Amino acid sequence: MPGRGLILAIESSCDETAAAVVERGSRTLSSVVASQIATHARYGGVVPELASREHLRAIVPVVRAALSQASVTLADLDAIAVTSGPGLAGALLVGITYAKALAFANGLPLIAVNHLEGHIHAVLLNERESVPSSSPQSCHPERAKRVEGPAVDFELGDDPEPSLALVVSGGHTHLYLASPTANTWHYQLIGRTLDDAAGEAFDKVAKLLGLGYPGGPWIDALAQHGNPNAVPFAFSQIKTKLHLAGKPPRTKGARTAPIANLDPHFLFSFSGIKTAVLRYVELHNLRPEAEARREALFTGPDAPARATVEDALAACDPQTLDLIASFQHAVVGDLLKKTFAAAEALGARRILVTGGVAANRELRSRFITEAARRRVSVSFPTLALSTDNAAMIAAAAWPRLLAQDFAPANLSADPSLALGR
């Protein structure tokens, strides 16, 4: 059994360089994130080569800041955890190489964590930190910047109930049945996207409409000012392709995880609605307005250093606002429909919603309302834990530390690493 159970975690799977120190999977002592949004915003998406370069610049100061904010040294740690996939190969390698060097130099075990598993544990970490503690030991308020309440000590038995987890972000849309068993977690893949992730659709639609990157927050903020029923977007039922004989289709999403044994009712596809928005823009001649909006808000000579929601709202006509609201309403509705259908089919009474899109206000509101109607529980991470961070990686690493499930010396990046095949 480890001493204090201190884990230093490093996350570098995409465009956030993050490090955190978490105690026993339940007490965040520090969480530091260096964002690359300003670097990638001009391109409307993440440029892998630039992401790797920025990780190289940021990783040392970010790790030092995490240790300093936690008031610990490398000698105090019990393990080092790192994201091994999925993600961008070059970005992952920066974190893995540095984590391996730290672990080797300090004689510490190295724990490899799946990024998707980390997102699931972001919800669980938030729940543990929000439970009032009967113990005199509690988080120091100046050291645990993201804790909303005193934390309690955590053992795996504190999470006995299997949960249906929806991981929905810019790169992922997955449904998992997460079950804690014998000091470890098991994940069964229930559903996934066949093509674009939900967050990717948000980003691409925002770019199409002349809004900034990342697109999710812009869509979320502007959708409140439009009519969600103005444009009747619809999702068709995904059917098994007979000519594939049970093999996964040749789409970028299906390549990373087989879908032959998955129920088609729990599969997602967001490329169609993205194309539908494009067709609507072309049919109603909204492209000139989108180009003008992009020029005024982000690329023009008089553009502000950081455009505000008020600026974007002033630049959007009512028809565009209705389109944005209808798009978001349809995507959230599809996520809600299939998640609760899966929960009902599996008999799951607990739903975890996590990932960057879990920060969406309409999604949270509609999921909470539907959960109350069906008398099931639904939990979300804090907004800070919804997006990529290292605290969730440390939380996911804690059961592996208890089980002494350590990474091999030849650990490398796995950009297509699957969870719960």
Buried (B, 14 or more C-beta within 10 A) or exposed (E): EBEEBBBBBBBBBBBBBBBBBBBBBBBBBBBBBBBBEEBBBEEBBBBBEBBBBBBBEBBEEBBEBBBBBBEBEBEBBBBBBBBBBBBBBBBBBBBBBBBBEBBEEEEBBBBBBBBBBBBBBBBBBBBBBBBEBEEEEBBEEEBBBBBEBBBBBBEBEBBEEBBBBBBBBBBBBBBBBBBBEEBEBEBBBBBBBBBBBBBBBBBBBBBBBBBBBBBBBBBBBBBBBBBBEBBEBEBEEBEBEEEEEEEBBEBEBBEBBBBEEBBEEBBBBBBBBBEBBBEBBEEEEBBEBBEEBBBBBBEEEEBEEEBEBEBBEEBBEEBBBBBBBBBBBBBBBBBBEBBBBBBEEBEBBBBBBBBBBBBBEBBBEBBBEBBEEEEBEBBBBBEBBBBBBBBBBBBBBBBBBBEEBBBEEEBBBBBEBBBBE
